[in-house]
Amino acid sequence: MEGIAYLEGVFMPIEKAKVSIEDRGFQFSDGVYEVIKAYNGIPFACEAHLDRLERSLKLLDLPLPGNRRELEGLIDEAILRSGFQDALVYLQITRGYAPRLHDFPDNVKPTLVLTVRRARPIPGKLYEDGVSAIVTRDERWLRCDIKSICLLPNVLAKEKASRAGAFEAILVRDDGRVTEGTTSNVFVVKSGKLHTAPPGNWILSGVTRAVVLGLACREGMTTIEEFFDPKVLVSADEVFVTNTSIEVMPVVTVDRQPIGNKKPGEVTQHLAKLFKEEILRYKQQAEI
Ligand SMILES: Cc1ncc(COP(=O)(O)O)c(C=O)c1O
């Protein structure tokens, strides 16, 4: 079994879960999602992910199906039923099924889809050697803080990276601000200081980003949440990207230009190690 799905109150194998063509997620991308990683059966930073989900829902005027406690229980149950220790939990909530008219339908029931798949281990070599990135235009809408299922600009930019043999595409607005990656937040280390774009409508404020910033502060590092331009990126001592599934991934070339000595930097490796420790600490706390 590839994984399990929960749809309309029932658990089933993923391939059996079907949603109507009338779903507004299918018709309009009218919905939001979250991805949570479970380590040893425990969903890491679950509260932060659900806080972000609730915020995204609110901004689209969508209700949370059921309540928060029920959703937490559902996630735990789904992980348990999947039998996977390390898993990716995907949650999607759309406005529901209705005839295709743009304005919000009356009396519609949101569609909640939850899936759990085995988290495929990311090859260790990527962390040892670092990955490459390209820089491309940020063509997304103005509310990147909403974790909307409308991901077409991200998909196109990621495909551009893939075709260039790169791991990630780093997005830059027309005014020269580096915002984030297609599926990640971007960090730069320069003269011992950690830079990343500020929270707000231009980025999705990553849960991993927040944990990494917290760890860096704890280590006494100066953290600067301000936009920087692509020149800062390529002249950085270190670059790394973060997200729920890859955690802290070193980037060693940007547009084929080497970053530092083209090896994962010390700060990046240190933060990646602290992040792993944080996962363990979280698990221990959850078990108490
Ligand atoms: C555009 C974008 N930015 C940042 C992130 C990182 O978010 P998180 O660390 O919560 O996974 C993601 C994750 O999917 C993303 O899609």
The ligand as an ORCA input file, in Angstrom:
! r2SCAN-3c Opt
* xyz 0 1
  C       6.497     28.402     -1.210
  C       6.962     27.738      0.042
  N       7.733     28.416      0.902
  C       8.184     27.866      2.037
  C       7.868     26.559      2.369
  C       8.397     25.966      3.653
  O       7.376     25.789      4.588
  P       7.497     24.706      5.745
  O       8.838     24.910      6.376
  O       6.382     25.042      6.660
  O       7.383     23.367      5.100
  C       7.055     25.810      1.522
  C       6.682     24.439      1.851
  O       6.028     23.747      1.145
  C       6.577     26.416      0.326
  O       5.786     25.736     -0.530
*
